[in-house]
Amino acid sequence: MTEATISLGEPQLALSVFGVRDQHLRAIRNSLGVAITHRDGEIHVAGDDRAVAKATKALEELKQLAERRGPLAVDDVRQILAQVSGANGVAAPQPAIEVPNASRQIRPRTAGQARYVAAIRSHELVFAVGPAGTGKTYLAVAMAVECLRRRDIRRIVLVRPAVEAGESLGYLPGDLQAKINPYLRPLLDALHEMMDYELIKSHMERDVIEVVPLAYMRGRTLNEAFVILDEAQNTTVAQMKMFLTRMGEGSRMVVSGDVTQVDLPSTTRSGLVDAVRRLQGLRGVSIVELDESDIVRHRLVQEIVQAYEEKPRRRSPKARR
């Protein structure tokens, strides 16, 4: 165990270096696995020798940047962590995911995302658990497109449970497919960022790409397929078992969800929570936990997630008037 101390000098630097609700410190802790405390204008870092050295360098860089620019953005922290650690806290830079038609290069942008992509590359079944905006669906779809392009698999199957999040879709016009389309839209949105419309249309007509509700999976065996189950927190235990047993030869599965956004009845256990507990430690299975430091949407998304995780503050009588 090694310890190091960094003096901030000016007290007002603390807010800039730490970030809103200490989000920058949490990103460094989660990325490097160190303990960080602050007392009397000094930052104390403790942990493994190499991790402490990297964290100290990252904090010094943040301090210097804050002295020049004031408050720091989440991307500033990610870039500095990438510089001191290599690819946001992993041993070596992660290669870009090979999706040639994507509007931009796709690669992991945080330590958690790097673990997630590495797990998909090396395991047949991956569970990704984390809040909105951490790239669970987007990166899984990108990896599926890469595998299809390399001919590692012959088809992509994108699956979602049709569970309503408080709204009723029964009034919508059209047949069953039209009614369930809103549930499947996020998967299609990710796909459209990575492939031309005509190519997607051609693949779907030939069943190379399928976007289907979970209920349509019963009785199938999927060989040489990359299967993604999105919003898996809204599966029941029986549905999850049914889905996982669809895996055939040469296939791989990614199951993603946010266990804080379960829309099932309060008496029904989430299949995702149950599966993570049951399948931990099985050969070929990887469970990746993402958190708010892995959120890569608009900066406000990270702060919104944190705000909802905190207990509501009681307003004073004067404030309620």
N, C-alpha and C positions, 0 to 999 in steps of 0.2 A: 504494500500500500504506500503510495506516494502522495504528498500534499504540496500545494503551491498557493501563493497569495499574490493577488494583483491589486494595486492601489488605484482607485478611480480618480483620486485627486479632487476633482470638483464634484460635489454631491449631485448636481443636476445631470451629470452624465449617466447616472444610474438608470433613469427611465429610458433614455435613448438606447443604452446597451442592453437592458433587460427586455424591452419591448412591452406592449400592452399585456397586462396580467402575466408578466414574466415569460411570454411566449418564446422569446429568443433563447433564454436560459433553458427552457424545456427542450427546445430543438437540439441544443448542444448536449444536454444530458441524455436524451434519447438516442442521438446519433453516436455518441462516444462512450456511453455507459459510465459517466463520472457523477460524483456528488458535488453540487455547487451550492454554497451558501453565501450570504452577504451580511456583513456586520461592520458598522462604524466606517463606512467608506471603503471597505476592503472586500474583495471577492476571494473566497477560499474554495479551492478545487481539490478533490481527493479521489483516488482510484488507482488503476493500473498505471505503471510508469509511462508507457507509450500514450495511453489515453489522456493522462494528465498533461503531458507535453503538448499534444494536439489541441486539447481544450484551452490550455493557457495561451497558445499561439493564436487560436481563434478569437479569444476574448481580447487579447492585445490588439488584434486587427480591428475588431469591432469598436474598441475604445478609440483608436486613432481615426476611424471613419466617422464615428459620432462627433469627435472633436471638430472635424472639418465640416460635416454636413448636418449635424443635429439628429433627429429621430431617424431610425433605420427601418427599412422594409424587410419583409420576410425573405425576399429574394437575395438581399444583401447577405443575410445569415447563411443561406444555402450556398451561395457562391464562395464565401469564406470557408465554410465547412468542406466544400469540394476541393479548395486549394490546399488546405492543411491535411485532409484525410484521403483524398482521391475518391471521386464519385460519391460525395456526401456521406462519407463515413465507412465505405467499404474498401477493401484492400486495393482494388484496381478499378479503373473506369469501366462502367458497363457499356458494352457495344450498343449502338442504336438498333432498334427493332427494324427489320427490313420490310418496310411498307413503302414501296417506291412511289405510289400515287398519293400519299398523304400530303396535306397542305404544308406540313412542317415536319422536321425530323422528330421522330418519337423515340425517347429514351427515358429511363428513370430519372426523376428530378430530386428525390430524397432518399435517405438511407432505407426507409421502409419500403419504398417503391423498388429500390434496387434488390432488396431481399425477396420481394414478391416476384419480380421478373426472373431472378435466379432460381427461385423455387419452381416456377412454371417450366423452366428449361430442364430441370433435373428430376421432376417428380411426375407421376402419372395422375395424382389427385391432389389438388391444392385448394385449401380453404383460405379465403381472405376476409378478415373481419375488421371493419373500421367505419368511420363516419363518412358522410357525403363529401365528395370532392377530393378523395384520396387516390382516385384513379383506378379503383378496383375493376370497374367494367371496361373502361377505356383501354387499359393496358392488356387486359385479358383478350379483348377483341383484336388488338394489334398483334398479340402473339399468335392468335388463331390465324390471322391473315398471313403472317410470316410463315407459319407451318404449312398453310395451303400453297403458298407460292413456292416453297421448297419441296412440295409434294411429300412431306412427312405424313400428311393425312389426306383423305380424299373428300372430306366434307366438313363444314362448320355448322353446328347446331346451337342456336341461341335460344335460351329457355327462360321464361319468367312465370311465377305463379300469378294467377289472376285473382288477387285479393284486393278489395277496394280499401283505400285509405280514407274512409269517412265519406266519400262521395259515391253516389249511385250512377252507374252508367247504363242502367236498363232502359232509360228513356231515349238513348241515342238511336238514330235510324240505322237501317242496314241489317245485314245478316250477322251471324255470330262472329265472323272474322272482323267485320267492321266494328263490332262492339268491343272486341278485345284488343284492337289495334293500339288504343292509347296506352295499354300496359306494355306493349312491345316497342313503342316508339323510341325510348332511350337507347335500346340496342341498335336499332336502325340508324339513329343519329350518329352513333360512334362509327358504324360501318361506312356511312356515307362520307365521313371525313377521310377514309382510307382507300376507298375504291371508287372508280367511275360509276355513275348511275347505270349506264348500259351494261357494264360488266356485272354489277350486282343483280340487275334484272335477269341477265342471261343465266347467272349462277343459280338464282332462285327458281327459274323455270325448269332447270335441270336437277333441282334438289341438291346442288353442290352447297348451297347455303339455305338453311331453314331457320325461320324465326317463329317459334311456336309456344303456345301456353303449356305449362307443366302437365296439365291433364292429358294432353295428346301424347305423352311419352309412355304411357302404360302399355306393356306388352311388346315393346321394341327392344332390339339389341343393336347397339351402334358400334360397328367395327370401323377402324381407321378414321375416327372422327375426333374433332376438337369440340367438346361440348361445354358450354358456359351456362351455369344457372345463376341468374341475377336476382337480387332481392330475396335471397334464400332465407332470410329471417322470417319470411311469411309462408314458409312451408310447415306442414305438420310433421311429426316424427314419421308417420306412415308414408307421407309423400316423399320425404327425404330418402327413406330406405328404398322406395320404388325408383326414384331417380338414380341413385348411386348404383343400383343393380342393373342399370341399362348399359353400363360400360362393357364394350366388347374388345376383341383383340386389336392391338395397335392404336387404341384410343387414349385420350387424356381428358380430364375434366377439371374445370375451375368453378368453384362454388363461392360466391361472394355475397356479402350482406352486412347490414348495420344492426346489431342486436339492440340498439336503443330506439329503433323505429319498427317495432313489431306491431302489425295491424291485425293480428289474430285475436279471437276472443280471449279475455283474461284468463280463462280456465284451460286454454290450449297451450301446450308446450311448443316452443319453436323448434323445428327440425334442425335448424342450423346450430342452435345452442346445444342440442342433444348430440348431434353428430360430432361436433368439436370435442365434446367430453368423451364420447365413446371411441373415437378413432385416433386419438393422440397416441403417438408412438408406433403406429403401424408402418411397416416398411412400404415405401412408395407414396406415403401421405405426408404432406407438409401443411402446417397451419401457420399463416402469417397474420400478425396483428398490426394494424395500422392505426395511427392516432392523429390528433389535430396538427402535429408537426409535419404530416405528410400531405396536408391539403394543398392543392395547387390551383384551385380556382381563384376568383377574385379575393383579395386579402380580407375582405369583410366576412367571407364564408368561414374562415378560421375563427374569427372573433365571435361570429354568431354561434358556432358550435360550442365554443367555450362558455358563452353567456347562458346557453340553455343547460349546460352541465352544472352551472352554479345554482345554489339555492336562491330563490327570489328574495330580494331585499325588501324589508317592510318599509313602506313609505310613512313619513311622519304625518300626523293629523293635518298640519298646515299644508303639506304637499297635496293632500287629497281634496282640498277645498277647490 
